[in-house]
Amino acid sequence: MARLVFLGRLADLAGGAEREVAPGPLAAILAGLEVDLVQALTGARVRLALNGALVARDGLVLVAGDELAFLPPVSGG
């Protein structure tokens, strides 16, 4: 299995901070999630970190043991 990690408001949308998923192409994994969550995860300002390193989403394939974190934009003052 691979693990998706949702931070900030994305965890609220996902109903929790983590989900276990079957390994495979990111596009296929996203296709199995709720539409509103997918829209938030694919936003232009959401960054991805695979096993702790920032990565591009294009062509991303998860393998067993991978952890993919979705990093929402941060606001502050």
C-alpha positions as CSV (number, residue, x, y, z in Angstrom):
1,M,0.0,0.0,0.0
2,A,0.9,3.7,-0.4
3,R,-0.2,6.5,1.9
4,L,-1.7,9.9,1.0
5,V,-1.2,12.6,3.6
6,F,-3.4,15.6,3.6
7,L,-2.3,18.8,5.4
8,G,-4.3,21.9,6.5
9,R,-7.7,22.4,5.0
10,L,-7.2,19.4,2.8
11,A,-7.3,17.1,5.8
12,D,-10.8,18.5,6.6
13,L,-12.0,17.9,3.0
14,A,-10.5,14.3,3.1
15,G,-12.2,13.5,6.4
16,G,-8.8,12.8,8.0
17,A,-5.1,13.4,7.7
18,E,-4.1,10.1,5.9
19,R,-5.5,7.4,3.6
20,E,-4.0,4.1,2.5
21,V,-4.3,3.5,-1.3
22,A,-3.2,0.9,-3.8
23,P,0.0,1.9,-5.6
24,G,-0.3,3.1,-9.1
25,P,-0.4,6.2,-11.3
26,L,-1.5,9.3,-9.4
27,A,-4.3,9.9,-12.0
28,A,-5.8,6.5,-11.2
29,I,-5.6,7.1,-7.5
30,L,-7.3,10.5,-7.8
31,A,-10.0,9.0,-9.9
32,G,-11.0,6.9,-6.9
33,L,-11.5,9.9,-4.5
34,E,-14.4,12.2,-4.0
35,V,-14.9,14.8,-6.7
36,D,-14.6,17.8,-4.3
37,L,-11.5,16.4,-2.7
38,V,-9.9,15.9,-6.2
39,Q,-10.7,19.4,-7.2
40,A,-8.9,20.7,-4.1
41,L,-5.9,18.4,-4.5
42,T,-5.4,19.4,-8.1
43,G,-5.5,23.1,-7.5
44,A,-2.6,25.0,-9.1
45,R,-1.2,26.1,-5.7
46,V,-1.2,22.7,-4.1
47,R,2.3,21.2,-4.0
48,L,3.2,17.5,-3.7
49,A,5.9,15.9,-1.6
50,L,6.8,12.3,-2.3
51,N,8.7,10.7,0.5
52,G,9.7,14.1,1.8
53,A,10.8,15.6,-1.5
54,L,8.8,18.1,-3.6
55,V,7.9,16.6,-6.9
56,A,5.9,17.4,-10.1
57,R,2.5,15.7,-10.4
58,D,2.9,14.9,-14.2
59,G,3.5,11.2,-14.7
60,L,3.8,10.5,-11.0
61,V,3.4,6.8,-10.1
62,L,3.3,5.6,-6.5
63,V,4.8,2.3,-5.4
64,A,4.3,0.3,-2.3
65,G,5.6,2.1,0.8
66,D,5.5,5.6,-0.8
67,E,4.1,8.5,1.1
68,L,2.6,11.4,-1.0
69,A,1.8,14.6,0.9
70,F,-0.5,17.2,-0.5
71,L,0.6,20.7,0.7
72,P,-2.0,23.4,0.5
73,P,-1.0,27.1,0.1
74,V,-0.2,28.8,3.4
75,S,-1.7,32.1,4.4
76,G,-0.6,34.3,7.2
77,G,-0.1,37.8,8.4
